[in-house]
């Protein structure tokens, strides 16, 4: 074997080893704009949930009381007008854009970013193995997320979330929640699963699922928001209903002929077996 | 006399964990670790046991807001020295409780007074120790305290203010020390670092418990509401309720507008519920039985420690019962 052949083999070995030992970021490529499919839970997502509809949510008694006190008038408060959807809810609202951040020197995947159309909030899923911050660090609407590959699935774990909501009618999710998400690509389709564990406001974990389609030439628009004073309000005021005085709580159950107890949710209302119990409950 | 005894007892109890809901017996300072969190370029939050410490650093030196407990001073100094070797020039106390002032003596002694300079050589101890600043009611409470819990005079604030606020300029930024009347106590200050856009709130805002209202030392429910509204007025978020002005609470995690609004929401909702029950003539026991805080208990409530949900309800009921409705 002459020197030239040895060099050629050596070069091939270098190239081959570089290809084989390349950074493990290529399990799935999520880059692009993904259009939300609104065939799932349409009433809950665009028109918005009805007042007093907590059915199918595993909320506990504490969270139920919180929800029953909630008044939609908070949306008129300047400090609340531009309040963004929390990370575990925002995906379900509209289209998203995702892109991968690569270290250009090492070609390693540093992070995957996700931007929501709604309020243009941005999330970062750190893929470089960094630890979550200490408990006393700031909590935000998007929280702090780390990602890992499980096969071709992107698994994301999020902590440091500020208090948010599971449904836009006052069902709160506490700031102690841990959110686990899975992003699964099937060709040009994307499935997003979110699993919310909240030791303070949920009896059991809450699960939500949404589907998206890749938009080859898609774009997401700007989402400016400016707070304005819409109504002159008294000082030291916050809109809410006192216990037993919310007149709207009965509407959902009455309009849909659902037992009031079922409308109030709880872990049992998530399961198919609950239908049998519903048949025995009085309707409003 | 009874009020004075109550106030002294409060100061003593708060000295072992006001807002941090811990008992003195449970406090093992040997096991406490002090950590720092960078908040902005020149601002850090130091956590250990007791109230959070805010530290501003710069070319001029170091300014501290509150000092936690005396047994932690060496650990606090060690953490400070990891970040800056400049002298500690100022200590600002947000109020007089021991979990915020306990380290005054040690940390003051570790610093120097800016005004020492050339005079120091001729006036015996003019450069010794950092300058301690607080509302004048902090000094009043600390000088009135007696017994083992009393703070030595070297830990008392020697630069006090009264009225709405005191202003100063240090490390290249304007600093507003804002009095929050009759809130957690009657001597509360929040410290606003204007260029850094950070507020050190003291115990008028905490993330770990219901608001701690020290009635015996001039605190009130209405004062807490007013203080929170004042904080909200100052805070400007980047977008929605995130970013922008950051708030270091008296106890708990680094916060932003959303956290303060959530806390304020709870305070106002519970005020309105209690107000209605008080108007109906319900007794304290009836109010407790009504479980009017059930929805917020998982987040802010406690059945153990210094500031239980029951103690909060008792203080809130008393304060709201004694305050005219039109003043709420």
Boltz contact constraints between the chains, C-beta under 6 A:
constraints:
  - contact:
      token1: [A, 62]
      token2: [B, 294]
      max_distance: 6.0
  - contact:
      token1: [A, 62]
      token2: [B, 295]
      max_distance: 6.0
  - contact:
      token1: [A, 62]
      token2: [B, 298]
      max_distance: 6.0
  - contact:
      token1: [A, 65]
      token2: [B, 294]
      max_distance: 6.0
  - contact:
      token1: [A, 65]
      token2: [B, 295]
      max_distance: 6.0
  - contact:
      token1: [A, 66]
      token2: [B, 295]
      max_distance: 6.0
  - contact:
      token1: [A, 79]
      token2: [B, 261]
      max_distance: 6.0
  - contact:
      token1: [A, 82]
      token2: [B, 240]
      max_distance: 6.0
  - contact:
      token1: [A, 83]
      token2: [B, 240]
      max_distance: 6.0
  - contact:
      token1: [A, 83]
      token2: [B, 241]
      max_distance: 6.0
  - contact:
      token1: [A, 84]
      token2: [B, 240]
      max_distance: 6.0
  - contact:
      token1: [A, 136]
      token2: [B, 47]
      max_distance: 6.0
  - contact:
      token1: [A, 136]
      token2: [B, 253]
      max_distance: 6.0
  - contact:
      token1: [A, 138]
      token2: [B, 254]
      max_distance: 6.0
  - contact:
      token1: [A, 140]
      token2: [B, 242]
      max_distance: 6.0
  - contact:
      token1: [A, 141]
      token2: [B, 242]
      max_distance: 6.0
  - contact:
      token1: [A, 162]
      token2: [B, 258]
      max_distance: 6.0
  - contact:
      token1: [A, 163]
      token2: [B, 262]
      max_distance: 6.0
  - contact:
      token1: [A, 174]
      token2: [B, 299]
      max_distance: 6.0
  - contact:
      token1: [A, 200]
      token2: [B, 298]
      max_distance: 6.0
  - contact:
      token1: [A, 236]
      token2: [B, 225]
      max_distance: 6.0
  - contact:
      token1: [A, 238]
      token2: [B, 265]
      max_distance: 6.0
  - contact:
      token1: [A, 238]
      token2: [B, 268]
      max_distance: 6.0
  - contact:
      token1: [A, 240]
      token2: [B, 269]
      max_distance: 6.0
  - contact:
      token1: [A, 242]
      token2: [B, 276]
      max_distance: 6.0
